[in-house]
Amino acid sequence: MAVRLSDEQLEWLADRVPDALVSAKGGRPAMDKRRALRGIFWVLDNGAKWKDLPREFGAKSSVHKYFTMWVRAGVFENLMRDAGGLVEERGAYRLYECFVDGTFNKARGGGDGVGLTKAGKGVRIMVLVDARGLPIAVTTGSTGPHESRLVQGLLDFMLTVDAPARIIGDKAQDSDALDDELDGEGIELIAPHRRNRRPENATQDGRKLRRYKRRWTVQRTISWFHNFRRLCIRYEKSTTLFQGFLHLGCSIILLKQVLRISSISPSKHEFIAAAARHLASRGGAGEPETGDCLAADPGRPFSPRCVRTLA
């Protein structure tokens, strides 16, 4: 997924970024926050050093100063929450099944929150996505704790009001303790068993594990993250600054989804609504069935896959 910062996205971000404080004593005029945002996005997209920032975005020290100031003020975290709220408000999230996974990122500069693994020093990015691959929770931390212990932290940072109906993970999430925690919150955990689990302690049903085949959804979202070169390798010594880049990247991915929905023609909106009503009358509850065919002809019946594709 190619990522570009459009003028519409830039205006949405700028409206939610606070203006620079003006000193009563006067002084040099503050940098335009839109120019600073474009410079920060350039670093996020290219993964270059701050000293290589083109002059068209302003002085590198000024752009870095605004980035640090906004990160410490929680601006990028609030941007991601607002973008997730927009997606939820427009009904674009599909929470009937969510996928969780983690990715390892090397940390060249060291710093806090860095763990040591066989592959070297690095950090882990944990992400929880909906059935369409839209991030609903993301966090980063040391590679020391096991992935199963980081899932609960994702649920504490949800962008949606409603909790997912079920979470699908890999063998790293095969934990009885995690299963009990999620079951207490009304969330079903689906994960294949590890090889060393005894047959009498099996907790998964083979029919529900069929959803595991769609786990490529979260892996695709991780590849979207890696389109931002600054998220491939951590150069920041501070975990907070690295999370600022991560939150900005998630915001742009969610904004692209929101703006895509807003650009759909009214006729297609009517078509999607009609398809959803037809699906509800069949008792599908909005969940796609892999056996259905994609039918776009008004003379033929709608299918859940058609609703998922267009919506």
Buried (B, 14 or more C-beta within 10 A) or exposed (E): EEBEBEEEBBEBBBEEBEEBEEEEEEEEEBBEBBBBBBBBBBBBBBBBEBEEBEEEBBEBEBBBEBBBBBBEEEBBBBBBBBBBBBBBEEEBBBBBBBBBBBBBBBBEEEBEBBBEEEEEBBBBBBBBBBBBBBBBBBBBBBBEEEBBEBBEEBBEBBBBEEBBEBBBBBEBBBBEEBBEBBEEEEBBBBBBBEEEBEEEEEEBEEEEBEBBEBBEBBBBBBEBBBBBEBBEBBBBBBBBBBBBBBBBBBBBBBBBBBBEBEEEEEEEEEBBEEBBEBBEEEEBEBBBEEEBEEBEEEEEEBBBBBBBEBB
